[in-house]
Amino acid sequence: MPSPENMPEGDLAFAGKIIDKAIEHMMEKRCNSLAIASALLGGALGLLTRTLPDPVILNILQNAMDSVESGDMRRQAGKDHAGEA
């Protein structure tokens, strides 16, 4: 998996749009938001474990935790976040 600096331009935006649409579809079908988030997180972690070493995954998760603890994610509430973590 390429690092963010080496990621082909447009891939992150494209993937983010697809995820946003999938979330929108599941919400329209009245899926529980915790179930949606858990499934997406599980899928993302599964993909990461197939493509990255554990220390890199832990760094990604630490960055996500830091964003939650600092309030960055809460300040963006209501905004789609796919591709931003």
C-alpha positions as CSV (number, residue, x, y, z in Angstrom):
1,M,0.0,0.0,0.0
2,P,1.5,3.4,-0.9
3,S,2.1,5.9,1.7
4,P,-0.1,9.0,1.6
5,E,2.7,10.9,-0.2
6,N,2.9,8.2,-2.8
7,M,-0.8,7.5,-3.2
8,P,-2.0,8.0,-6.8
9,E,-3.8,11.3,-7.0
10,G,-7.5,10.8,-6.9
11,D,-7.5,7.3,-5.3
12,L,-8.3,8.6,-1.8
13,A,-11.0,10.9,-3.1
14,F,-12.5,8.2,-5.2
15,A,-12.5,5.6,-2.4
16,G,-13.9,8.2,0.0
17,K,-16.8,8.9,-2.3
18,I,-17.6,5.2,-2.6
19,I,-17.5,4.8,1.2
20,D,-19.7,7.9,1.7
21,K,-22.3,6.5,-0.7
22,A,-22.2,3.1,1.0
23,I,-22.8,4.7,4.3
24,E,-25.6,6.8,2.9
25,H,-27.2,3.7,1.4
26,M,-27.0,1.8,4.7
27,M,-28.5,4.7,6.6
28,E,-31.3,4.9,4.2
29,K,-31.9,1.2,4.8
30,R,-32.0,2.1,8.5
31,C,-29.0,0.1,9.5
32,N,-27.8,0.8,13.0
33,S,-25.0,3.4,12.9
34,L,-22.8,1.4,15.3
35,A,-23.1,-1.7,13.1
36,I,-22.2,0.3,10.0
37,A,-19.2,1.9,11.7
38,S,-18.0,-1.4,13.2
39,A,-18.3,-3.2,9.9
40,L,-16.3,-0.4,8.1
41,L,-13.7,-0.3,10.8
42,G,-13.3,-4.1,10.8
43,G,-13.0,-4.1,7.0
44,A,-10.5,-1.3,7.0
45,L,-8.4,-3.1,9.7
46,G,-8.6,-6.3,7.7
47,L,-7.3,-4.6,4.6
48,L,-4.5,-2.9,6.5
49,T,-3.3,-6.1,8.1
50,R,-3.0,-7.6,4.7
51,T,-0.9,-4.8,3.3
52,L,1.0,-3.1,6.1
53,P,3.2,-4.1,9.0
54,D,1.8,-4.0,12.5
55,P,3.8,-0.9,13.7
56,V,2.4,1.2,10.8
57,I,-1.2,0.0,11.6
58,L,-0.6,1.0,15.3
59,N,0.6,4.4,14.1
60,I,-2.6,4.9,12.0
61,L,-4.7,3.9,15.0
62,Q,-2.8,6.2,17.3
63,N,-3.4,9.1,14.9
64,A,-7.1,8.3,14.9
65,M,-7.1,8.2,18.7
66,D,-5.3,11.5,18.9
67,S,-7.9,13.1,16.6
68,V,-10.7,11.9,18.8
69,E,-9.0,13.0,22.0
70,S,-8.2,16.4,20.7
71,G,-11.7,17.0,19.5
72,D,-10.9,17.2,15.8
73,M,-13.4,14.6,14.8
74,R,-16.1,16.0,17.0
75,R,-15.6,19.5,15.5
76,Q,-16.3,18.0,12.1
77,A,-19.5,16.3,13.2
78,G,-22.0,16.0,10.4
79,K,-19.3,16.1,7.7
80,D,-18.4,13.0,5.8
81,H,-14.9,11.8,6.9
82,A,-14.2,9.0,4.4
83,G,-10.6,9.3,3.3
84,E,-9.6,11.8,5.9
85,A,-8.4,9.5,8.7
